């Protein structure tokens, strides 16, 4: 286990019905909020109107930008920030799923530091502009998935270059306060609920699979989050208003990237960068669906390259016999996740997810452009092998 520092300054207010606190908390952040949200769902459910009302009741004015799309685009963020500047907004509220919350973080940068958001994204081919002042951010998730409410990261798509990349800045991008109300997730459709669940699982799996082997507590926290997601997925998909299941999944989402589960590890993030390359090209594929389509193939790759944690997952999550041989344990793990992914209604390969075989090389090239080849993969040939396996070859 490596030395580590845990720093998480986010005030998290968690529980069924805690949305009612948002006005009181917003009053501590500023006088006029720029609310960042998507085009439809928060309007249809009435959540947006309720937030506006709660702000007004606490003498906080608000302006709404409701043009955020899935895999949030840098031009949307720039447009929203310009609106905030014009309207003299002094803080930002992200209301919605991961796209709205990540967009709110991007808006907070541009609102105070100026320029265009893509200026602040680092790539192997370009240095990022230094982030200066950042507006205060409140996040209100309506989907359990990205965990943006408890972390200092955000992911954006440049639609002109078809590049999808993250900004990670613990000094600047933690929200000041997050209102995590599981009741807001009850109206989420089944597919988006399932996509959120697989995203939560992958957040803790990335470094678990490739990091140090002596992080016993972190391993058990990771496995607990995975089991919580698997056990509650069937419940919430069968009964969307299951209060206990919704609450447990929301908490799993918030805890997954809060800093503790991955502390002391230095593993590679692999499935997320691959997914970013996929959805940078295929904007119609949701983040969780991209992850689901890649995960089984990646597990089979690791079963050959670094099998320890794949075997451990097979034993602890899928009840395999610890005396089973290594190759069989790998297959138990990969097949276990394939079956789980299918059971929640998602595609477990790239072909069924809607990716064209002819685009596999372009996906690999986009990953290399944005983040380079992850150390555990090693080279482009190995990366192409994972993509081909994920496609079903």
N, C-alpha and C positions, 0 to 999 in steps of 0.2 A: 504494500500500500504506500502510495506517495504522500508526502506532506500536503496539507491542504488548508485553505481558509474558506470558511463559509460566510458569505456576506449576502444577506437578502433583506433589504430595507423596506420591502413592500408591506403596507398595512393591508392584510387580507381579512375581509369580513365575509364569513362563510355561513351559509345556512338557508333553509327554506324560508322564503319571504323577506330576506335581508335587503332586497332592492329598495325597500322603504328608507334605508339609510343614505341613499345616494345624494339626496339634496343637502343633507346636513354635512356630509363629507365634502361635497363639492364646494360648499361655502368656504372651506378652509384652503381651497386651491386657487380661487380667483373669483372674479365678478361676472365674467362672460365666457361661457363654454362654447367651443366648437365641437359639436357632436358628429362623430364619424361613424357611418353605418352603411349597410348594403341597400340595395334598391327596393326590396320587397318585404322580407319577413318581419322585421321589427315594426313596420307600419301595420301589416296585416294582424299581428298578434296584439297590437296596442301597447307594446312595451315602449316604443319610442315616445308616444304621447304621454305615457305615465312618467317617464324620466323627465321630460320637459316640464310636466306639472310639478314634480317633486323639486326640481330646480327652482321653478318660479315661486313655490311656497317658501323657499329659503333665500329669496331675493337674489337669485342667480339667473342672469339672462342666458339665452342660448341661441345659436345659429346651427342649422343642420346641413351637413353635406352627405347626401345619400346616393352617391354614384360609385361606391366601391364594388368591384367585381371579385369573384374568386381568383386566387393567385394575384393579389393586388398589384396594380400597375403603377409604375413610377409617375406616369403623367397624371393619374388620378390623385396621387398624393400631392403633387405639385399644384394641381388645380385647387384642391381642398385647402392647402396652406395659403394660397393667394386669397381665397375667400376669407380665411381667418384673419389675415393681415388687413384686408379691406374692412372687415367688420370689427376690428380691434378686439379680437378674442384673446384672452390671456391664459387659457389652459384648454386642454383637449380631453374629450371623453370618447373612448372607443367602445361602441355598443354593437355586439354581434358575435360572429365566430372569429376564427383566427385571422381572416383577411381584414376585417374591420379593425381588430385590435392591433395587428401589425401596422396597418395603414395609419392608425392614430399615432403610433410611435414615430413613423416617418414624418407625419405632419408636424409633430412636436419639434423635430429637428429643423425642418425647413422654415417653420413659423418664426423661429428665433435666430437660427444660424444663416438663413438665406440660401440663395442658389437653387439648384435642382437636386432632388433626392439622389439621383444616380451618381452625383459627384462624391457622395459619402460612402459609396460601395467600393470595396477593394477587390481587385481581380489580379491574377498573376501578371496580367499585361498593363495594369494601371494602379497607381497609388490612390488611396482614398483621401478626400479632403478631410481635414480635422474637424470634428464636431465641436462647436462652441457652446453657446447657451442653448438649452432645450426647455421647451414649455413643460409644465407639470402635466401628468397624464393620469386619468382615472380609467380603468378598464372594467367593463361589465360583460362577461361572456354569456352568450345565449346558446352556446354549443360546447360540450366537453370534448376537447381535442388538443389544441396546440399548446395549452399551458402558457400562453403569452402573458396571462395575468400575473404570473409569478416569476418571470425571467426577463433578462435584458437583451433579448434578441428579436429580430423581425426579418421577414423574408419578402422580397419584392421581385417583380418581373419587369424587365425592360422588353416591351413588345417589339421594338424596332430591331433589337439584336437577338431576340429570343433567348435571352440569358436570365436565369432566375438565381438570385444570390442573397445572402444574409448580411445584415449588419448586427454585430455583437459588440455591446459596449456597456460593461457593468458600471462604469462611472457615470453614464448618462441616460441609459434607456430603461432602467427599472421604473415601472409605474409607481406613483406615490401611494395610490390606494386601489385595491381591486375589490369589487362587490361580486362575490361568487354565490349566486342564488340558483340552486339546482332546479327550482320550479320554472325558471325561464327556458329550460331545455325540454320541457314536456311536449311542446308543439313541434319539435324538430322531427322531420320525416325519418323513416326507418333507415333509408340509405345513408343520409348524412350522419345519423347516430352511429351506424356501423363504421363509417369512414373515420369518425372521430375516435372510436374505440381502438381501431388498429393503429392510429397515429399515436395515441397514448402509450400503447404497448411498445412501439418502436422507439419512443423517446428514451425509455429505460433500457431497451435491448442493445442499442448501438454500442455503448461503452462496456456494457456487461459482457458482450460477446468477444470483444477484442482487447479489453483492458487487463489489468493485473488480476492474478488468480487468488490473491490473498485478502480480498475485500469481503469477508464473510458477512458482515452486517449489511453492507450495501447490496450484496447478492440477494439476501433474504428480503430486503425492502423491494428490490426489483421484482423478485418472484411474487411477492405479495401483491404488487400493483398489477402484474400480469394476470394472476389468478383472480383478483378482484374484477378485472375487466372481463375475463372469460366467463366467470360465474354469473355476473350481472348482465352480460350481453343478451343472453336468451330471455331473461326476465323482462328487460326493458323493451326488447323488440316485440315480445308477445303482449306486453301491457305497458304502453308508452307512459302512462301516468303513475307507474310504480315509484312511489316516493323514495323508498329505501334504495332501490337500484339506481335511480337517477342521482341520488345524493352520493352514493359510493363512487359512481363513475366520475362525477364532477370533482370529487376530492382526489381521485387518482390522477385526473388531468392536472390539477393544480400542484400536486406534490411531485409529479414526475420530473419536472424541470425546475424545481425550486432550489436546487443545488445539492441537496443531501444525497439522493440516490446515486449520483455519479461522482461524488466526492472521493478523492484518493485514487481515481482511475485516470488513465491517459489513453483510452482506446480510440480507435478510428470511427468516425461517422461515415458510413458507406451508403446505406439504403436511402437516407435523406438526400445526399447529393445526387444520387442516381435519379431519384424521383424528381428533384428540382430540374434536372436536365430534360426529363420526360415532359413535365408540365410547362416548362419554358417553351416547348415546341407545340405540345397539345394542350391548349388552354381549356379545352372541354373536359379534360380528365381531372377529377378532384385529387387533392393531395393524398388523402387516405387511400383512394383507389390505386394510385400509383405505387404507394408503399406496399399494399397488399399483393400487387402483381409481381413485385420484385423479391419479397422476403423469402419465400420457399427456396428459390434458386440460390440466393445468397447463403442460406443455411447449409445447403448442400456443398457449396464452395468452401465454406468454413469447416465443414466436416472433414474435408481433405487437407485444408491448410492449417487450421487451428481448432482442433475438435473438442478441447476440454469443456468449454461452456455449452457447446451444442449438446454434448452428452449429458451434462448436468441438467439442462433444460428438459431433455427427454425423460430423465429420471424424476425430476422434481415437479414438472408441470404435467407431463403426459404419462406418469406412473410406469415407466419402463423399468425392467429389471436391471439393476446396476451391473450384473454379470453378463449382460448381452454384449456381443462384440461391437467394436467401434463403428463399423459401417452401418450396422443395423440400427444402432442408437441414433446416428445421424438421420436415417430415413424415418425413424419414429418421430423425431423432432420436426423435420420438414413436412412430413405427411400430417402430423398433428396440427400444424399451423395451416396447411392447405385445407384441411377439413373444417377447421374453425372459420377460416375466411369464407369458404363456401357456405357454411351454416348461417353466416350473418348477411348473406346475399351479395358478396363482392366477388369479383373475378380474381383467381389466384395465379394468373399468368398474363403476360403483356398482350398476347393476341386477343384474348377475350376482353381485355381492358380497352381495346381499340387502337393499339399501337401497330403501325405497319412495319413489316420486316425490313423494308427498304430504308427505314429511318433509324435502325439500330446504330449504324456507324455515326450518324449525325448526333444521336444521343450521347454516345461516347465522347465525341469531339466537344460537345457543349459542356459536358462535365469537366473535361480537361481544361477548357477555356476559363471556366468559372472558379474551380477549386483545385485543379490538378488531380492526379490519380491517388486515391487513398493508399497509405503505406501498406496496409494489409493485402491489397490487391496487387500492387507491384508494377504492373505494366498494362498497356492497352490490350494486348492479346487476352490476358486474364479477365479484364473488364468485359471484352466482347464475349468471352465464354459465359460469363454470368448473364449478360443480356440475351444471348441466344438460348440459354437454358430457360430463362424467364419467359422467353417467347414461346417455348415449347419444342425447341429443336433437340 
